[in-house]
Amino acid sequence: MTMIVSAPIMLVGEVVISLEQNVKLSGVIVATIPIVALVVVIFLLKATPYFKIFQKVTNRLNERSCASKFQVQEWCGRS
């Protein structure tokens, strides 16, 4: 959660500092921000279906392994 808040603040600070240092540099930074954002969005859109599949598989494995307390104790060597 802190990354969600701090990243945009750092981005604004980066642009302000680059404007003070070099205007051409700040133009490059401002131009690349939408490109990076687009790449991140595309990555998230591609990764989300895989995450949902992985979550379903994990849930099924957890349901099997935690079916009952007796089974868990039996698998751990306790009776």
C-alpha angles and dihedrals in degrees: 000000000000090000090056090055100038099044097066091044091052090047092055090046090050092053092047093049092046090051089056092048104039130349094207090053092052089051090056092048093048090048094051096048095077090045092053091045090052092051091050092050092049091049092050092048091051095044099046097076091049091050091052091050091048091049092052091050091048091049091051091050091049092049091053096045095045096043093125140349090242093058093049091050090047092051091049092053095252123123 
